[in-house]
Amino acid sequence: MKRNQGFTLLELLAVMVVLGVIVLIAVPMIMDVIENSKMGTIKNSASGIVDAARQYHALEMEDKGVTTNVTITFPETEKTLEYDGEDPDRGTVVIEPSGKVSLALMYGKYCATKAKSTDKITVIKSPASCTLPS
């Protein structure tokens, strides 16, 4: 007599339950990795804008003796800053005559801010508002 080869329904259901548990554990971890990489990309783009603002200060403001703050609003109508990275959807960069830079930039649902007193750029998701830190 020939014996049937294959899996029983119970064995298939057990495999599906195990796969379901693996998916329940893995998906949130993968989503966190994606979220952290987006925030890192935005932080790097904002850092590039800060570097470009410092370069603008050194090349333009000091040479011309500018004594007032320079405010650059995004989206830029004319390209003032030359930088690598993603363009923000909207925002403001303020360059002081002393060379200190502060910014508040929106990238989709993320806000990148930097106070003039620190080099730290903070990125938060879904803020109520994205304003220049004091």
N, C-alpha and C positions, 0 to 999 in steps of 0.2 A: 504494500500500500504506500502511495506517495504522500509525503508530508508537505503541507503548505508552507512556503517560505514567506516571511514578511513580519510586519509589526502588528501588534494588537492595538485596538483603539485606546486602551488604557496606557500603553507605552507612548503612543503619539501625544496623548493629552499631557502626560508627565513631562515630555520634552517641551511642549508648548508652554507649560507653566514655568519651567526653568528658564526658558528664553524670555518670557514676560518679566520675570524677576530681574534678570540681567538688564533688560531694557529700562526698567524702573530705576535701577541704580545708575546706569550709565548716562542716560539722557540729561539729568540735572548737572552731572559733572561736565559733560561736553558743553552744555549751555554756559556754564560758568567760565570755561576756557574761552569760548567765543566772546563773551561779555568782557572779560579781562583783556583780550587782545584788541577789541575795539577801543577800550579806554586807553590802552597803551599807545595805540596809533594816534589817537587824538592828542594825548599828552606830548608825543613826539612832534606832531604838527605844530602845536602851540609853542613848543620849545624852539622850533625852527623860526617861528614868527618873532619870538623874543630875541633870538640871535640876530635876525634881520633888522629888528628895531634898534638894537645896540649898534649895529654896523651903520645904520642910517644916522644915528646920533653922531657917531665918530666922523663920518664922511660929510654929512650935510649940515647938521646943526652946529657943531663946533667950528667948522670952517667958516660958516656964514655968521657966527656970533648970535645965534637965535637964543633969546632969553625967556621965551614963553614955552609952555607945554605944546607939543605937537600931538594932535589927536587924529588917528586914522580909523575910519569907520568902514566896516565890511558889510556887504560886498563893496570892494574898491571900484570906483569908477575909473580911476587911472592908477596904474600899478606903481605904488610908492615903495613898497617893500619887496625885495627879491628873496624868496625863500623856497625851500623844498617842502613838500608835504601837501596835505589836503587843505583846500580853501574852506574857511568857515562859512556857514550859511549867513551869519550876521554876527556883529559884535563890534567891540571898540578896543583899540590899543592906544595907550597914552605914554608918550615919551617925554620925560622931564628934561630941562636943560642940564641937570646933573648927570643924566644918563640912566636914571632909574626908569624901569618899564613896568607898567601894570596893564592887565588885560582882562577882558571878559568876552569869550567867544562861544557861539553856539554852533555845534556840529550836529544837526538833526535833533535828537532828543537828549544830547549831552552838552553840558556846560563846562568849559575850561576857564579857570580863573587864576590870576597871579597878582598878588599884592606887590606894590613897589618896594616894600621893605624886606622881601624874601625872594629867593630863587625858586621856591617850590611852586609847582603848577598842580592845581587840584582839579580833578575831573569828577563831576557828579552826573547821575542819570536823572532825567525828568525833573529838573528844578522848577519851582514855581516862577522864578525869574533868574535871569543871568545878568548880574550887575557887577560893576567894578568894585573890588574889595577896597576898603579904606586903609 
